[in-house]
Amino acid sequence: MASGLQKQLMGFSLTTAEILYHLPDHPSLLQSFVWQEYDQAPEFPTLRRFLDFWKTDIEGPLHSVNVIYQKLITPGEVRLVNLERFH
């Protein structure tokens, strides 16, 4: 299994999903669940597998899912700087 740093170097980003779902015993009430993992935007295969698991194995029906992600390791910035030549 790859570490968080290895995943970031492979292009994964830290992904957070706020999952709102209906309580099984009180369907008019919503509960919030926060999920966080390294995943690959924009397809989010890890999150999609988790949501598929939720739909088949967890009683609370999904209401909505809000996703945010951030690449923590990005390419370096290159800036040209004018330097005077000294002779």
Secondary structure, DSSP 8 states (H G I E B T S, - for coil): ---HHHHHHTT-EEEEEEEEEE-SS-TTSEEEEEEEEEE-TTT-HHHHHHHHHHHHH-SS-EEEEEEEEE-SS--------------
